[in-house]
Amino acid sequence: MVELIMGSIINYEFDWQKILSGQYLEWILQGIQISLSLMLLSSLFAVVLGVLLTFGQLSKYRVIRFISFLYIELCRNIPTLIWLLFFYYVFPELFSEPIKTMLNNNQALNFWAAIAGLSISSSGYISEIIRGGISGVSKEQVSAARTLGHSQWEIWIYIIWPQAIRICFPPLVSRLIHNMKNSSLALALSVHEIVWATQQIESITFRGIEATIIATLFFLCINYVFSRLGLSVEKRFLTDKNFKKIKKVKDVG
């Protein structure tokens, strides 16, 4: 069986001209554009929600902490695809008839449902990553800053956040890359992203190998560039020499 499959692949005749021309090329370019929009918007919203959830976990009010905890557990324990299906099929049904009709008639509902599902799913993980970074800051440094008369705002800006970002940045980049790969799940909502384009081209032309190679190279290039960009930011801005203010406070403490 394996030999038969390998033989078929070896004898396969590629036809890139057919895939990269006409309507099929338009589908691919449109799919790339929509995939990039899904990646960027969902990652942005996920980070914003994650930061808000982090402050919710650190709140002095027990009710807010409990709500944040419950939200995070739901985010982390429900599959991303379920979130996408929820916002597409269930979420409109929660509103009154006029609003429900308006949402269901909106042609971009599947796109925004995908963004909402991806954002919600990743925000819980991002919140835990950021909370872990904040927890990693030495309490002695905070106490020393208070002794020196620094305000709570100054402590967060000059002591907690710089070190927390330094700690959580690598896992945060990894999580965002994972979210970018999950954008392919929007196919389940018929969002015309790159995987949808790949499937459509394969079903019409039976050129699945070419189409799959294009989608694979797209995700490989985007995620590789983003990971290298994250590594460059980490080396350029998150090194020891950029934390002199922190070290001074630590030494005084």
Accessible surface in RSA format (square Angstrom, percent):
REM  Atomic radii and reference values for relative SASA: ProtOr
REM  Chains: A
REM  Algorithm: Lee & Richards
REM  Probe-radius: 1.40
REM  Slices: 20
REM RES _ NUM      All-atoms   Total-Side   Main-Chain    Non-polar    All polar
REM                ABS   REL    ABS   REL    ABS   REL    ABS   REL    ABS   REL
RES MET A   1   170.77  88.4 125.49  83.1  45.27 107.8 110.32  93.8  60.45  80.1
RES VAL A   2   110.54  72.7 109.11  98.8   1.43   3.5 109.38  95.0   1.16   3.2
RES GLU A   3   153.40  88.1 141.54 107.1  11.86  28.2  58.23 112.6  95.17  77.7
RES LEU A   4   123.20  68.6 115.94  82.9   7.26  18.2 121.49  85.3   1.70   4.6
RES ILE A   5    84.59  48.1  82.25  61.3   2.34   5.6  84.59  60.9   0.00   0.0
RES MET A   6    98.63  51.1  98.63  65.3   0.00   0.0  75.11  63.9  23.53  31.2
RES GLY A   7    24.83  30.6   0.00   N/A  24.83  30.6  24.27  66.6   0.55   1.2
RES SER A   8    67.17  56.8  52.04  69.5  15.12  34.8  39.68  84.5  27.48  38.5
RES ILE A   9    86.24  49.1  80.93  60.3   5.31  12.8  81.90  59.0   4.34  11.8
RES ILE A  10   131.57  74.9 103.94  77.4  27.62  66.6 110.42  79.5  21.14  57.4
RES ASN A  11   118.06  81.4  94.97  91.8  23.09  55.6  31.90  76.8  86.16  83.3
RES TYR A  12    56.26  26.3  39.51  22.5  16.75  43.6  44.77  33.6  11.49  14.2
RES GLU A  13   140.25  80.5 131.76  99.7   8.49  20.2  49.59  95.9  90.67  74.0
RES PHE A  14    97.92  49.0  67.87  42.0  30.05  78.2  67.87  41.1  30.05  86.0
RES ASP A  15    47.88  33.5  44.55  44.3   3.32   7.9  12.10  28.5  35.78  35.7
RES TRP A  16    91.97  36.9  88.17  42.7   3.80   8.9  72.66  38.7  19.31  31.3
RES GLN A  17   151.13  84.5 139.90 102.2  11.23  26.7  50.28 107.0 100.85  76.5
RES LYS A  18    88.46  43.2  80.98  49.7   7.48  17.8  45.43  40.9  43.03  45.8
RES ILE A  19     0.00   0.0   0.00   0.0   0.00   0.0   0.00   0.0   0.00   0.0
RES LEU A  20    82.96  46.2  67.47  48.3  15.49  38.9  67.47  47.4  15.49  41.7
RES SER A  21    48.50  41.0  44.06  58.8   4.44  10.2  32.59  69.4  15.91  22.3
RES GLY A  22    53.49  66.0   0.00   N/A  53.49  66.0  41.61 114.2  11.89  26.6
RES GLN A  23   103.56  57.9  94.13  68.8   9.43  22.5  28.46  60.6  75.11  57.0
RES TYR A  24    40.35  18.8  40.35  23.0   0.00   0.0  19.43  14.6  20.92  25.8
RES LEU A  25    60.55  33.7  60.55  43.3   0.00   0.0  60.55  42.5   0.00   0.0
RES GLU A  26   115.92  66.6 110.81  83.8   5.11  12.2  37.67  72.9  78.25  63.9
RES TRP A  27    42.36  17.0  41.07  19.9   1.29   3.0  25.63  13.7  16.73  27.1
RES ILE A  28     8.32   4.7   8.32   6.2   0.00   0.0   8.32   6.0   0.00   0.0
RES LEU A  29   103.86  57.8  98.19  70.2   5.67  14.2  98.71  69.3   5.15  13.9
RES GLN A  30    78.66  44.0  74.80  54.7   3.86   9.2  22.75  48.4  55.91  42.4
RES GLY A  31     0.02   0.0   0.00   N/A   0.02   0.0   0.00   0.0   0.02   0.0
RES ILE A  32    47.72  27.2  47.72  35.5   0.00   0.0  47.72  34.4   0.00   0.0
RES GLN A  33   123.41  69.0 119.25  87.2   4.15   9.9  33.47  71.3  89.93  68.2
RES ILE A  34    34.83  19.8  34.19  25.5   0.64   1.5  34.83  25.1   0.00   0.0
RES SER A  35     0.47   0.4   0.45   0.6   0.01   0.0   0.09   0.2   0.38   0.5
RES LEU A  36    59.98  33.4  59.98  42.9   0.00   0.0  59.98  42.1   0.00   0.0
RES SER A  37    37.92  32.0  32.64  43.6   5.28  12.2  12.86  27.4  25.06  35.1
RES LEU A  38     0.00   0.0   0.00   0.0   0.00   0.0   0.00   0.0   0.00   0.0
RES MET A  39     1.22   0.6   1.22   0.8   0.00   0.0   0.86   0.7   0.36   0.5
RES LEU A  40   113.64  63.3 108.34  77.5   5.31  13.3 109.53  76.9   4.11  11.1
RES LEU A  41    54.85  30.5  54.74  39.2   0.11   0.3  54.85  38.5   0.00   0.0
RES SER A  42     0.00   0.0   0.00   0.0   0.00   0.0   0.00   0.0   0.00   0.0
RES SER A  43    10.77   9.1  10.58  14.1   0.20   0.5  10.77  22.9   0.00   0.0
RES LEU A  44   102.49  57.1  97.39  69.7   5.10  12.8 101.99  71.6   0.51   1.4
RES PHE A  45    80.56  40.3  79.81  49.4   0.75   2.0  80.52  48.8   0.05   0.1
RES ALA A  46     0.00   0.0   0.00   0.0   0.00   0.0   0.00   0.0   0.00   0.0
RES VAL A  47    42.88  28.2  42.88  38.8   0.00   0.0  42.88  37.3   0.00   0.0
RES VAL A  48    75.26  49.5  72.27  65.4   2.99   7.2  75.04  65.2   0.22   0.6
RES LEU A  49    55.13  30.7  55.00  39.3   0.12   0.3  55.00  38.6   0.12   0.3
RES GLY A  50     0.00   0.0   0.00   N/A   0.00   0.0   0.00   0.0   0.00   0.0
RES VAL A  51    41.48  27.3  41.48  37.6   0.00   0.0  41.48  36.0   0.00   0.0
RES LEU A  52   111.54  62.1 103.12  73.8   8.43  21.2 103.56  72.7   7.98  21.5
RES LEU A  53    20.28  11.3  18.85  13.5   1.43   3.6  20.21  14.2   0.08   0.2
RES THR A  54     0.37   0.3   0.37   0.4   0.00   0.0   0.37   0.5   0.00   0.0
RES PHE A  55    88.07  44.1  82.15  50.9   5.92  15.4  82.38  49.9   5.69  16.3
RES GLY A  56     8.46  10.4   0.00   N/A   8.46  10.4   7.80  21.4   0.66   1.5
RES GLN A  57    32.97  18.4  20.47  15.0  12.50  29.8   8.36  17.8  24.61  18.7
RES LEU A  58    78.95  44.0  48.59  34.8  30.36  76.3  53.34  37.5  25.61  68.9
RES SER A  59    22.57  19.1  10.74  14.3  11.83  27.2  16.08  34.2   6.50   9.1
RES LYS A  60   168.93  82.4 136.54  83.8  32.39  77.1  88.60  79.7  80.33  85.6
RES TYR A  61   126.95  59.3 123.76  70.4   3.20   8.3  92.89  69.8  34.06  42.0
RES ARG A  62   188.21  79.0 181.36  92.5   6.85  16.3  64.86  88.6 123.35  74.8
RES VAL A  63   103.67  68.2 100.89  91.3   2.78   6.7 103.55  90.0   0.11   0.3
RES ILE A  64    75.72  43.1  75.33  56.1   0.39   0.9  75.67  54.5   0.05   0.1
RES ARG A  65    88.52  37.2  85.81  43.7   2.71   6.4  29.10  39.8  59.42  36.0
RES PHE A  66   122.68  61.4 117.44  72.7   5.24  13.6 122.33  74.2   0.35   1.0
RES ILE A  67   101.97  58.0 101.32  75.5   0.65   1.6 101.37  73.0   0.60   1.6
RES SER A  68     6.60   5.6   6.06   8.1   0.54   1.2   0.54   1.2   6.06   8.5
RES PHE A  69   114.56  57.3 114.12  70.7   0.44   1.1 114.56  69.5   0.00   0.0
RES LEU A  70    85.53  47.6  85.53  61.2   0.00   0.0  85.53  60.1   0.00   0.0
RES TYR A  71    59.01  27.5  56.31  32.0   2.70   7.0  58.16  43.7   0.85   1.0
RES ILE A  72     2.95   1.7   2.95   2.2   0.00   0.0   2.95   2.1   0.00   0.0
RES GLU A  73    48.26  27.7  47.45  35.9   0.81   1.9  20.13  38.9  28.13  23.0
RES LEU A  74    80.69  44.9  79.90  57.2   0.78   2.0  80.66  56.6   0.03   0.1
RES CYS A  75     1.58   1.2   0.80   0.9   0.78   1.8   0.00   0.0   1.58   1.7
RES ARG A  76    88.97  37.4  72.40  36.9  16.57  39.5  10.22  14.0  78.76  47.7
RES ASN A  77   105.95  73.1  75.08  72.6  30.87  74.3  31.34  75.4  74.61  72.1
RES ILE A  78    51.76  29.5  47.10  35.1   4.67  11.2  48.00  34.6   3.76  10.2
RES PRO A  79    85.69  62.4  72.91  66.5  12.78  46.4  85.04  70.2   0.65   4.0
RES THR A  80    18.94  13.5  13.61  13.8   5.34  12.7   3.92   5.3  15.02  22.7
RES LEU A  81    64.56  36.0  63.62  45.5   0.94   2.4  63.62  44.7   0.94   2.5
RES ILE A  82    85.63  48.7  85.25  63.5   0.38   0.9  85.25  61.4   0.38   1.0
RES TRP A  83    32.06  12.9  31.93  15.5   0.13   0.3  32.06  17.1   0.00   0.0
RES LEU A  84     0.00   0.0   0.00   0.0   0.00   0.0   0.00   0.0   0.00   0.0
RES LEU A  85    55.96  31.2  55.27  39.5   0.69   1.7  55.55  39.0   0.40   1.1
RES PHE A  86    63.86  31.9  61.13  37.9   2.72   7.1  63.43  38.5   0.42   1.2
RES PHE A  87    28.04  14.0  26.79  16.6   1.24   3.2  26.79  16.2   1.24   3.6
RES TYR A  88    61.89  28.9  57.34  32.6   4.55  11.8  14.37  10.8  47.53  58.6
RES TYR A  89   128.59  60.0 115.59  65.8  13.00  33.8  84.59  63.6  43.99  54.2
RES VAL A  90    66.18  43.5  64.92  58.8   1.25   3.0  66.18  57.5   0.00   0.0
RES PHE A  91    68.56  34.3  68.56  42.5   0.00   0.0  68.56  41.6   0.00   0.0
RES PRO A  92     0.37   0.3   0.37   0.3   0.00   0.0   0.37   0.3   0.00   0.0
RES GLU A  93    95.63  54.9  73.93  55.9  21.70  51.7  35.46  68.6  60.17  49.1
RES LEU A  94   117.37  65.4  81.86  58.6  35.51  89.3  86.54  60.8  30.82  82.9
RES PHE A  95    78.94  39.5  62.95  39.0  15.99  41.6  67.84  41.1  11.10  31.8
RES SER A  96    67.68  57.2  49.44  66.0  18.24  42.0  50.95 108.5  16.74  23.4
RES GLU A  97   107.68  61.8 100.98  76.4   6.70  16.0  58.16 112.5  49.52  40.4
RES PRO A  98   100.09  72.9  84.59  77.1  15.50  56.3  94.14  77.7   5.95  37.0
RES ILE A  99    73.05  41.6  72.04  53.7   1.01   2.4  73.04  52.6   0.01   0.0
RES LYS A 100    45.00  22.0  45.00  27.6   0.00   0.0   8.18   7.4  36.82  39.2
RES THR A 101    60.77  43.2  57.17  58.0   3.61   8.6  50.16  67.4  10.61  16.0
RES MET A 102   121.48  62.9 111.80  74.0   9.69  23.1  77.30  65.7  44.19  58.5
RES LEU A 103    35.59  19.8  35.44  25.4   0.15   0.4  35.59  25.0   0.00   0.0
RES ASN A 104    73.99  51.0  48.25  46.6  25.74  62.0  22.15  53.3  51.83  50.1
RES ASN A 105   107.54  74.2  81.56  78.8  25.98  62.6  29.15  70.2  78.38  75.8
RES ASN A 106    74.81  51.6  61.69  59.6  13.12  31.6  12.51  30.1  62.30  60.2
RES GLN A 107   177.13  99.0 147.00 107.4  30.13  71.7  58.78 125.1 118.34  89.8
RES ALA A 108    38.68  35.6  33.37  51.5   5.31  12.1  38.19  53.8   0.48   1.3
RES LEU A 109    22.57  12.6  20.74  14.8   1.83   4.6  22.47  15.8   0.09   0.3
RES ASN A 110    27.36  18.9  26.49  25.6   0.87   2.1   1.99   4.8  25.37  24.5
RES PHE A 111    38.74  19.4  38.74  24.0   0.00   0.0  38.74  23.5   0.00   0.0
RES TRP A 112   122.91  49.3 119.51  57.8   3.40   8.0 102.28  54.5  20.63  33.5
RES ALA A 113     3.86   3.5   0.09   0.1   3.77   8.6   3.42   4.8   0.44   1.2
RES ALA A 114     0.00   0.0   0.00   0.0   0.00   0.0   0.00   0.0   0.00   0.0
RES ILE A 115     3.30   1.9   3.30   2.5   0.00   0.0   3.30   2.4   0.00   0.0
RES ALA A 116    29.90  27.5  23.01  35.5   6.89  15.7  29.77  41.9   0.13   0.3
RES GLY A 117     0.00   0.0   0.00   N/A   0.00   0.0   0.00   0.0   0.00   0.0
RES LEU A 118     0.48   0.3   0.24   0.2   0.24   0.6   0.39   0.3   0.10   0.3
RES SER A 119     3.64   3.1   3.64   4.9   0.00   0.0   3.64   7.8   0.00   0.0
RES ILE A 120    26.91  15.3  26.91  20.1   0.00   0.0  26.91  19.4   0.00   0.0
RES SER A 121     2.97   2.5   2.97   4.0   0.00   0.0   0.68   1.4   2.29   3.2
RES SER A 122     1.05   0.9   1.05   1.4   0.00   0.0   0.04   0.1   1.00   1.4
RES SER A 123     0.00   0.0   0.00   0.0   0.00   0.0   0.00   0.0   0.00   0.0
RES GLY A 124     0.00   0.0   0.00   N/A   0.00   0.0   0.00   0.0   0.00   0.0
RES TYR A 125    71.32  33.3  69.84  39.7   1.48   3.8  44.14  33.2  27.18  33.5
RES ILE A 126     0.00   0.0   0.00   0.0   0.00   0.0   0.00   0.0   0.00   0.0
RES SER A 127     0.00   0.0   0.00   0.0   0.00   0.0   0.00   0.0   0.00   0.0
RES GLU A 128    38.96  22.4  33.03  25.0   5.93  14.1  14.91  28.8  24.05  19.6
RES ILE A 129    35.52  20.2  26.07  19.4   9.45  22.8  32.92  23.7   2.61   7.1
RES ILE A 130     7.07   4.0   7.07   5.3   0.00   0.0   7.07   5.1   0.00   0.0
RES ARG A 131    80.47  33.8  80.47  41.0   0.00   0.0  10.95  15.0  69.52  42.1
RES GLY A 132    34.32  42.3   0.00   N/A  34.32  42.3  26.55  72.9   7.77  17.4
RES GLY A 133     1.05   1.3   0.00   N/A   1.05   1.3   0.00   0.0   1.05   2.4
RES ILE A 134    19.03  10.8  14.37  10.7   4.66  11.2  14.37  10.4   4.66  12.6
RES SER A 135    75.13  63.5  41.30  55.1  33.83  77.9  38.23  81.4  36.90  51.7
RES GLY A 136    48.09  59.3   0.00   N/A  48.09  59.3  23.51  64.5  24.58  55.0
RES VAL A 137    10.84   7.1   2.31   2.1   8.53  20.6   3.51   3.0   7.33  19.9
RES SER A 138    40.16  33.9  28.50  38.0  11.67  26.9  30.94  65.9   9.22  12.9
RES LYS A 139   169.74  82.8 166.49 102.2   3.25   7.7 109.43  98.5  60.32  64.3
RES GLU A 140   129.24  74.2 122.28  92.5   6.96  16.6  69.09 133.6  60.15  49.1
RES GLN A 141    10.47   5.9   9.17   6.7   1.30   3.1   3.27   7.0   7.20   5.5
RES VAL A 142    19.55  12.9  19.55  17.7   0.00   0.0  19.55  17.0   0.00   0.0
RES SER A 143    60.76  51.3  57.17  76.3   3.59   8.3  32.90  70.1  27.85  39.0
RES ALA A 144    11.82  10.9   4.07   6.3   7.75  17.6  11.18  15.7   0.64   1.7
RES ALA A 145     0.00   0.0   0.00   0.0   0.00   0.0   0.00   0.0   0.00   0.0
RES ARG A 146   130.05  54.6 112.80  57.5  17.25  41.1  50.36  68.8  79.70  48.3
RES THR A 147   118.44  84.2  85.10  86.3  33.35  79.5  70.52  94.7  47.92  72.4
RES LEU A 148    88.70  49.4  55.27  39.5  33.43  84.0  60.28  42.3  28.42  76.5
RES GLY A 149    64.16  79.1   0.00   N/A  64.16  79.1  33.44  91.8  30.72  68.8
RES HIS A 150    71.31  39.0  59.89  41.6  11.42  29.2  45.96  47.4  25.35  29.5
RES SER A 151    56.95  48.1  45.76  61.1  11.18  25.8  50.71 108.0   6.24   8.7
RES GLN A 152    90.90  50.8  82.90  60.6   8.00  19.0  55.73 118.6  35.17  26.7
RES TRP A 153   184.41  74.0 178.63  86.5   5.78  13.6 158.90  84.7  25.51  41.4
RES GLU A 154    66.08  37.9  65.17  49.3   0.91   2.2  11.79  22.8  54.28  44.3
RES ILE A 155     0.78   0.4   0.60   0.4   0.19   0.5   0.78   0.6   0.00   0.0
RES TRP A 156    45.89  18.4  45.89  22.2   0.00   0.0  35.53  18.9  10.36  16.8
RES ILE A 157    69.81  39.7  62.08  46.2   7.73  18.6  62.40  44.9   7.40  20.1
RES TYR A 158   103.93  48.5 100.60  57.2   3.32   8.6  56.45  42.4  47.47  58.5
RES ILE A 159     3.21   1.8   3.21   2.4   0.00   0.0   3.21   2.3   0.00   0.0
RES ILE A 160    12.69   7.2  12.69   9.5   0.00   0.0  12.69   9.1   0.00   0.0
RES TRP A 161    50.79  20.4  50.79  24.6   0.00   0.0  38.21  20.4  12.59  20.4
RES PRO A 162    33.81  24.6  27.60  25.2   6.21  22.6  33.57  27.7   0.24   1.5
RES GLN A 163    27.78  15.5  27.59  20.2   0.19   0.4   7.30  15.5  20.48  15.5
RES ALA A 164     0.10   0.1   0.10   0.2   0.00   0.0   0.10   0.1   0.00   0.0
RES ILE A 165    74.56  42.4  74.55  55.5   0.01   0.0  74.56  53.7   0.00   0.0
RES ARG A 166    86.88  36.5  78.43  40.0   8.45  20.1  19.55  26.7  67.33  40.8
RES ILE A 167    82.42  46.9  65.99  49.2  16.42  39.6  72.20  52.0  10.22  27.7
RES CYS A 168     6.31   4.8   5.01   5.6   1.30   3.0   1.66   4.2   4.64   5.0
RES PHE A 169    33.66  16.8  33.45  20.7   0.21   0.5  33.66  20.4   0.00   0.0
RES PRO A 170    53.98  39.3  46.15  42.1   7.83  28.5  51.44  42.5   2.55  15.8
RES PRO A 171    57.99  42.3  50.16  45.7   7.83  28.4  55.84  46.1   2.15  13.4
RES LEU A 172    25.75  14.3  25.75  18.4   0.00   0.0  25.75  18.1   0.00   0.0
RES VAL A 173    17.14  11.3  17.14  15.5   0.00   0.0  17.14  14.9   0.00   0.0
RES SER A 174    69.58  58.8  61.70  82.3   7.88  18.2  32.33  68.8  37.25  52.2
RES ARG A 175    32.04  13.5  28.09  14.3   3.94   9.4  12.75  17.4  19.29  11.7
RES LEU A 176    19.31  10.8  19.31  13.8   0.00   0.0  19.31  13.6   0.00   0.0
RES ILE A 177    29.41  16.7  29.41  21.9   0.00   0.0  29.41  21.2   0.00   0.0
RES HIS A 178    76.78  42.0  76.43  53.1   0.35   0.9  49.34  50.9  27.44  31.9
RES ASN A 179     0.49   0.3   0.49   0.5   0.00   0.0   0.00   0.0   0.49   0.5
RES MET A 180     6.86   3.6   6.86   4.5   0.00   0.0   6.86   5.8   0.00   0.0
RES LYS A 181   104.45  51.0  98.89  60.7   5.55  13.2  47.85  43.1  56.60  60.3
RES ASN A 182    24.18  16.7  23.30  22.5   0.88   2.1   0.88   2.1  23.30  22.5
RES SER A 183     0.63   0.5   0.63   0.8   0.00   0.0   0.09   0.2   0.54   0.8
RES SER A 184    32.47  27.4  28.81  38.4   3.66   8.4   9.83  20.9  22.63  31.7
RES LEU A 185    56.68  31.6  53.11  38.0   3.57   9.0  56.64  39.8   0.03   0.1
RES ALA A 186     0.00   0.0   0.00   0.0   0.00   0.0   0.00   0.0   0.00   0.0
RES LEU A 187    50.54  28.1  43.68  31.2   6.86  17.3  43.68  30.7   6.86  18.5
RES ALA A 188    51.41  47.3  20.30  31.3  31.10  70.8  31.57  44.5  19.84  52.6
RES LEU A 189     3.36   1.9   0.00   0.0   3.36   8.5   2.14   1.5   1.22   3.3
RES SER A 190    64.06  54.1  62.39  83.3   1.67   3.8  24.52  52.2  39.54  55.4
RES VAL A 191     4.18   2.8   3.10   2.8   1.08   2.6   4.18   3.6   0.00   0.0
RES HIS A 192    73.35  40.1  70.19  48.8   3.16   8.1  42.67  44.0  30.68  35.7
RES GLU A 193     0.42   0.2   0.42   0.3   0.00   0.0   0.06   0.1   0.36   0.3
RES ILE A 194     0.79   0.4   0.79   0.6   0.00   0.0   0.79   0.6   0.00   0.0
RES VAL A 195    36.88  24.3  36.72  33.2   0.16   0.4  36.72  31.9   0.16   0.4
RES TRP A 196    34.95  14.0  34.95  16.9   0.00   0.0  26.26  14.0   8.70  14.1
RES ALA A 197     0.27   0.3   0.27   0.4   0.00   0.0   0.27   0.4   0.00   0.0
RES THR A 198    17.09  12.2  16.00  16.2   1.09   2.6  14.96  20.1   2.13   3.2
RES GLN A 199    92.51  51.7  87.60  64.0   4.90  11.7  30.97  65.9  61.53  46.7
RES GLN A 200    50.37  28.2  50.37  36.8   0.00   0.0   0.12   0.3  50.25  38.1
RES ILE A 201     0.53   0.3   0.53   0.4   0.00   0.0   0.53   0.4   0.00   0.0
RES GLU A 202    69.44  39.9  69.44  52.5   0.00   0.0  17.77  34.4  51.67  42.2
RES SER A 203    64.74  54.7  42.60  56.8  22.15  51.0  41.07  87.5  23.67  33.2
RES ILE A 204    90.55  51.5  69.22  51.6  21.33  51.4  73.46  52.9  17.09  46.4
RES THR A 205    11.00   7.8   0.33   0.3  10.67  25.4   1.85   2.5   9.15  13.8
RES PHE A 206   157.28  78.7 140.55  87.1  16.72  43.5 140.88  85.4  16.40  46.9
RES ARG A 207    54.58  22.9  54.58  27.8   0.00   0.0   1.77   2.4  52.81  32.0
RES GLY A 208    17.04  21.0   0.00   N/A  17.04  21.0  13.52  37.1   3.53   7.9
RES ILE A 209    58.61  33.4  53.97  40.2   4.63  11.2  57.93  41.7   0.68   1.8
RES GLU A 210     0.00   0.0   0.00   0.0   0.00   0.0   0.00   0.0   0.00   0.0
RES ALA A 211     1.62   1.5   0.34   0.5   1.28   2.9   1.27   1.8   0.35   0.9
RES THR A 212    73.07  52.0  73.02  74.0   0.05   0.1  54.64  73.4  18.44  27.9
RES ILE A 213    58.78  33.5  57.15  42.6   1.63   3.9  58.78  42.3   0.00   0.0
RES ILE A 214    25.64  14.6  23.01  17.1   2.63   6.3  24.21  17.4   1.43   3.9
RES ALA A 215     9.76   9.0   9.70  15.0   0.05   0.1   9.76  13.7   0.00   0.0
RES THR A 216    77.61  55.2  71.42  72.4   6.19  14.8  60.85  81.7  16.77  25.3
RES LEU A 217    93.08  51.8  92.85  66.4   0.23   0.6  93.08  65.4   0.00   0.0
RES PHE A 218    19.01   9.5  11.13   6.9   7.88  20.5  18.62  11.3   0.39   1.1
RES PHE A 219    29.79  14.9  29.70  18.4   0.08   0.2  29.79  18.1   0.00   0.0
RES LEU A 220   111.60  62.2 105.55  75.5   6.06  15.2 110.75  77.8   0.86   2.3
RES CYS A 221    70.85  53.6  66.99  74.7   3.86   9.1  24.50  62.1  46.35  50.0
RES ILE A 222    45.57  25.9  44.04  32.8   1.53   3.7  44.24  31.9   1.33   3.6
RES ASN A 223    17.74  12.2  16.71  16.2   1.03   2.5  12.81  30.8   4.93   4.8
RES TYR A 224   132.38  61.8 127.36  72.5   5.02  13.1  95.91  72.1  36.47  45.0
RES VAL A 225    94.42  62.1  91.74  83.0   2.68   6.5  93.61  81.3   0.80   2.2
RES PHE A 226    49.75  24.9  47.77  29.6   1.97   5.1  49.36  29.9   0.39   1.1
RES SER A 227    38.32  32.4  32.33  43.1   5.99  13.8  25.37  54.0  12.95  18.1
RES ARG A 228   121.86  51.2 117.88  60.1   3.98   9.5  28.45  38.9  93.41  56.6
RES LEU A 229   105.97  59.0 101.32  72.5   4.65  11.7 105.28  73.9   0.69   1.8
RES GLY A 230     6.67   8.2   0.00   N/A   6.67   8.2   6.43  17.6   0.24   0.5
RES LEU A 231    61.73  34.4  58.23  41.7   3.50   8.8  59.91  42.1   1.83   4.9
RES SER A 232    59.70  50.5  52.20  69.7   7.50  17.3  25.73  54.8  33.97  47.6
RES VAL A 233    47.43  31.2  46.61  42.2   0.81   2.0  47.43  41.2   0.00   0.0
RES GLU A 234    52.79  30.3  51.76  39.2   1.04   2.5  10.64  20.6  42.16  34.4
RES LYS A 235   133.87  65.3 121.70  74.7  12.17  29.0  78.04  70.2  55.83  59.5
RES ARG A 236   171.83  72.1 157.11  80.1  14.72  35.0  44.32  60.6 127.51  77.3
RES PHE A 237   112.94  56.5 106.89  66.2   6.05  15.7 107.05  64.9   5.89  16.9
RES LEU A 238    24.49  13.6  17.15  12.3   7.33  18.4  17.15  12.0   7.33  19.7
RES THR A 239    42.17  30.0  39.17  39.7   3.00   7.2  42.17  56.6   0.00   0.0
RES ASP A 240    74.47  52.2  71.30  71.0   3.17   7.5  18.54  43.6  55.93  55.8
RES LYS A 241   147.74  72.1 131.30  80.6  16.44  39.1  80.78  72.7  66.96  71.3
RES ASN A 242    72.73  50.2  40.77  39.4  31.96  77.0  17.61  42.4  55.12  53.3
RES PHE A 243    12.04   6.0  10.41   6.4   1.63   4.2  12.04   7.3   0.00   0.0
RES LYS A 244   133.27  65.0 129.99  79.8   3.27   7.8  74.04  66.6  59.23  63.1
RES LYS A 245   130.76  63.8 127.36  78.1   3.39   8.1  89.22  80.3  41.54  44.2
RES ILE A 246     9.85   5.6   9.74   7.3   0.10   0.3   9.85   7.1   0.00   0.0
RES LYS A 247    97.48  47.6  97.07  59.6   0.41   1.0  62.70  56.4  34.77  37.0
RES LYS A 248   139.85  68.2 137.36  84.3   2.50   5.9  83.12  74.8  56.74  60.4
RES VAL A 249    19.57  12.9  18.62  16.9   0.94   2.3  19.55  17.0   0.02   0.0
RES LYS A 250   122.83  59.9 111.76  68.6  11.07  26.4  58.44  52.6  64.39  68.6
RES ASP A 251   118.69  83.1  86.32  85.9  32.38  76.6  34.13  80.3  84.57  84.3
RES VAL A 252    98.93  65.1  68.07  61.6  30.86  74.4  75.54  65.6  23.39  63.4
RES GLY A 253    70.64  87.1   0.00   N/A  70.64  87.1  25.17  69.1  45.47 101.8
END  Absolute sums over single chains surface
CHAIN  1 A    14987.3      13211.8       1775.5      10045.2       4942.1
END  Absolute sums over all chains
TOTAL         14987.3      13211.8       1775.5      10045.2       4942.1
